[in-house]
Amino acid sequence: SRLFSKLDLKGDQLHNIDWIEPESDEPIGEYAKRISRNIIHEDATLIGHSFGGIISLEIANHIPVKNIFLISSISSPSEIPFSFKLISKLRLYYLVSPWILGNTISIWGRFYDYTTKEFRQLVRSMILGNSRTYLNWALKALGNWNTKTAPADVNIHIIHGSQDKTFPIQSLNKVSFRIKDGGHFMVYKHAEEISKFINDKMNTPGE
């Protein structure tokens, strides 16, 4: 994934797990169970961005996971912004399509700090890479997410930006590492700081 392309993880190889198409009305836990079959390493370390962080937490309920690094994500249903709950409750996700989001990013992207042409093109390509079925399902699943937590023996590290407008940092119960001026896609813009934090944690005994 281009989003993680600037991460520099010392001594570790990054394996991208591709999204799979959800089944009709598939619970988020069942989706995570299916996607976990693509993880072949034992006691894996998962790095999840945004909705991918939630999926990482769900995966840990199905296979042994040692560490989870949540980047620009949330760790509990209590942190879901009201706007996403409303989208799910009113079924507004049916009005959203990758084409609409991708081709209007020059308008709404500025509010989310997608200020450079290069960055807007990156986010646009990511959006257009998803099917409408997946996007609608993900918005519904996010608003309805109610799993309490990952297993207690999983080390969860929460990396969040002070300027994240998708999941505002003020709504989070705890943060392991705060990135000053970091927006929702800071994993690309602040890759050096994030890489250092992950490398330090991975090299700490007991992590």
C-alpha positions as a printed NumPy array, in Angstrom:
array([[  0.   ,   0.   ,   0.   ],
       [  1.328,   3.435,  -0.947],
       [  0.001,   4.806,   2.331],
       [  2.585,   2.799,   4.308],
       [  5.339,   3.154,   1.721],
       [  7.337,   5.7  ,   3.732],
       [  7.488,   3.652,   6.93 ],
       [ 10.998,   2.4  ,   7.718],
       [ 10.756,  -0.588,  10.051],
       [ 14.2  ,  -1.807,  11.096],
       [ 14.715,  -5.54 ,  10.775],
       [ 11.087,  -6.204,   9.954],
       [  9.377,  -6.797,   6.65 ],
       [  6.017,  -5.158,   6.087],
       [  3.371,  -7.42 ,   4.556],
       [  0.306,  -5.67 ,   3.185],
       [ -3.019,  -7.404,   3.739],
       [ -5.444,  -6.519,   0.972],
       [ -9.061,  -5.698,   1.704],
       [-11.568,  -8.331,   0.656],
       [-15.128,  -7.769,  -0.474],
       [-17.624,  -8.019,   2.396],
       [-20.563, -10.348,   2.19 ],
       [-24.074,  -8.946,   2.45 ],
       [-24.72 ,  -7.635,   5.999],
       [-21.561,  -9.389,   7.206],
       [-20.74 ,  -8.646,  10.871],
       [-17.388,  -6.931,  11.319],
       [-16.113,  -9.836,  13.422],
       [-16.854, -12.353,  10.667],
       [-15.172, -10.11 ,   8.107],
       [-12.07 ,  -9.921,  10.308],
       [-12.105, -13.701,  10.692],
       [-12.078, -14.152,   6.919],
       [ -9.32 , -11.604,   6.349],
       [ -7.222, -13.146,   9.152],
       [ -6.796, -16.263,   6.995],
       [ -4.379, -14.242,   4.867],
       [ -2.009, -13.78 ,   7.834],
       [  0.48 , -16.636,   7.872],
       [  2.851, -15.462,  10.624],
       [  2.41 , -16.579,  14.222],
       [  2.155, -13.909,  16.93 ],
       [  2.044, -11.236,  14.258],
       [  2.374,  -7.506,  14.796],
       [ -0.455,  -5.642,  13.089],
       [ -0.355,  -2.024,  11.953],
       [ -3.784,  -0.657,  11.151],
       [ -4.69 ,   2.774,   9.829],
       [ -8.159,   4.258,  10.388],
       [-10.81 ,   1.555,   9.8  ],
       [ -7.933,  -0.88 ,   9.349],
       [ -7.094,  -0.348,  13.011],
       [-10.546,  -1.529,  14.027],
       [-10.171,  -4.576,  11.791],
       [ -6.781,  -5.263,  13.437],
       [ -8.436,  -5.317,  16.863],
       [-11.085,  -7.702,  15.557],
       [ -8.457,  -9.959,  13.953],
       [ -6.815, -10.344,  17.369],
       [ -9.975, -12.098,  18.541],
       [ -9.418, -14.844,  15.958],
       [ -5.652, -15.445,  15.723],
       [ -2.695, -14.935,  18.105],
       [ -1.409, -11.356,  17.808],
       [  1.502,  -9.906,  19.782],
       [  1.285,  -6.183,  19.031],
       [ -1.195,  -3.831,  17.42 ],
       [ -0.226,  -0.326,  16.346],
       [ -3.305,   1.798,  15.762],
       [ -2.554,   4.792,  13.538],
       [ -5.231,   7.478,  13.212],
       [ -7.778,   4.987,  14.482],
       [ -9.882,   4.23 ,  17.554],
       [ -9.611,   1.447,  20.111],
       [-13.114,   1.365,  21.551],
       [-16.712,   1.796,  20.35 ],
       [-17.033,   4.62 ,  22.894],
       [-14.677,   6.653,  20.684],
       [-16.814,   6.46 ,  17.53 ],
       [-17.697,  10.025,  16.461],
       [-21.409,  10.856,  16.541],
       [-21.344,  11.651,  12.815],
       [-20.477,   8.038,  11.933],
       [-23.172,   6.699,  14.243],
       [-25.678,   8.995,  12.544],
       [-24.58 ,   7.914,   9.06 ],
       [-25.163,   4.303,  10.048],
       [-28.447,   4.865,  11.885],
       [-29.999,   6.897,   9.051],
       [-28.453,   4.635,   6.388],
       [-26.803,   7.621,   4.751],
       [-23.939,   5.367,   3.657],
       [-26.076,   4.386,   0.665],
       [-25.565,   7.923,  -0.661],
       [-21.774,   7.593,  -0.638],
       [-19.748,   6.211,  -3.52 ],
       [-16.011,   6.064,  -4.292],
       [-16.658,   8.072,  -7.47 ],
       [-18.324,  10.927,  -5.582],
       [-15.682,  11.044,  -2.829],
       [-12.755,  10.637,  -5.199],
       [-13.834,  13.273,  -7.682],
       [-14.768,  15.932,  -5.126],
       [-11.61 ,  15.668,  -3.017],
       [-10.374,  19.036,  -4.284],
       [-13.351,  20.557,  -2.421],
       [-13.575,  18.63 ,   0.856],
       [ -9.928,  17.578,   0.995],
       [ -8.72 ,  21.026,   2.042],
       [-10.725,  20.777,   5.258],
       [ -8.908,  17.525,   6.028],
       [ -5.448,  18.961,   5.336],
       [ -5.049,  17.222,   1.974],
       [ -3.458,  20.402,   0.705],
       [ -0.907,  19.268,  -1.88 ],
       [ -1.78 ,  17.886,  -5.297],
       [  0.417,  14.822,  -4.7  ],
       [ -1.36 ,  14.001,  -1.464],
       [ -4.841,  14.534,  -2.892],
       [ -3.958,  12.193,  -5.753],
       [ -2.779,   9.558,  -3.267],
       [ -5.979,   9.734,  -1.212],
       [ -8.108,   9.827,  -4.375],
       [ -6.455,   6.679,  -5.742],
       [ -7.058,   4.902,  -2.427],
       [-10.736,   5.873,  -2.422],
       [-11.282,   4.859,  -6.041],
       [ -9.571,   1.542,  -5.324],
       [-12.545,   0.502,  -3.186],
       [-15.856,  -0.777,  -4.475],
       [-19.086,   0.949,  -3.542],
       [-20.154,  -2.268,  -1.803],
       [-17.086,  -2.181,   0.432],
       [-17.339,   1.55 ,   1.188],
       [-21.024,   1.367,   2.129],
       [-20.413,  -1.715,   4.275],
       [-17.432,  -0.115,   6.057],
       [-19.381,   3.035,   6.955],
       [-22.25 ,   0.938,   8.295],
       [-19.903,  -1.403,  10.193],
       [-18.008,   1.494,  11.764],
       [-21.169,   3.138,  13.069],
       [-22.421,  -0.165,  14.509],
       [-19.112,  -1.432,  15.938],
       [-19.678,  -2.745,  19.475],
       [-16.852,  -5.195,  20.271],
       [-15.496,  -4.38 ,  23.712],
       [-11.771,  -4.942,  23.26 ],
       [ -8.994,  -7.152,  21.934],
       [ -7.572,  -9.935,  24.147],
       [ -5.78 ,  -8.647,  27.25 ],
       [ -2.419, -10.161,  26.269],
       [ -2.133,  -8.017,  23.119],
       [  0.081,  -4.92 ,  23.359],
       [ -1.917,  -2.057,  21.86 ],
       [ -0.112,   1.153,  20.9  ],
       [ -2.204,   4.139,  19.839],
       [ -0.548,   6.685,  17.539],
       [ -2.679,   9.727,  16.83 ],
       [ -2.372,  13.188,  15.355],
       [ -3.379,  16.368,  17.138],
       [ -5.189,  17.608,  14.012],
       [ -7.062,  14.44 ,  13.04 ],
       [-10.525,  15.553,  11.908],
       [-11.896,  12.078,  11.164],
       [-11.295,  10.752,  14.677],
       [-10.578,  13.857,  16.812],
       [ -7.926,  13.17 ,  19.426],
       [-10.132,  14.754,  22.097],
       [-12.552,  11.824,  21.724],
       [ -9.939,   9.173,  22.457],
       [ -9.686,   7.588,  25.899],
       [ -5.901,   7.238,  25.675],
       [ -3.027,   7.902,  23.281],
       [  0.402,   6.243,  23.358],
       [  2.13 ,   8.675,  21.007],
       [  0.767,  12.057,  19.934],
       [  1.972,  13.539,  16.649],
       [  1.923,  17.324,  16.709],
       [  0.008,  18.748,  13.731],
       [ -0.665,  15.214,  12.475],
       [ -3.788,  14.758,  10.365],
       [ -5.688,  11.597,   9.497],
       [ -3.138,  10.467,   6.898],
       [ -0.08 ,  11.331,   8.972],
       [  1.277,   7.796,   8.417],
       [  2.408,   9.181,   5.054],
       [  3.297,  12.737,   6.058],
       [  4.911,  11.92 ,   9.429],
       [  6.333,   8.509,   8.564],
       [  9.732,   9.198,  10.141],
       [  8.302,   9.952,  13.603],
       [  5.906,   7.027,  13.437],
       [  8.621,   4.633,  12.245],
       [ 10.863,   5.623,  15.145],
       [  8.094,   5.019,  17.685],
       [  7.253,   1.599,  16.227],
       [ 10.921,   0.576,  16.024],
       [ 11.539,   1.658,  19.622],
       [  8.539,  -0.321,  20.869],
       [  9.44 ,  -3.406,  18.846],
       [ 12.953,  -3.359,  20.323],
       [ 11.742,  -2.936,  23.906],
       [ 11.905,  -6.172,  25.949],
       [  8.452,  -7.53 ,  26.643],
       [  6.865,  -5.814,  23.66 ]])
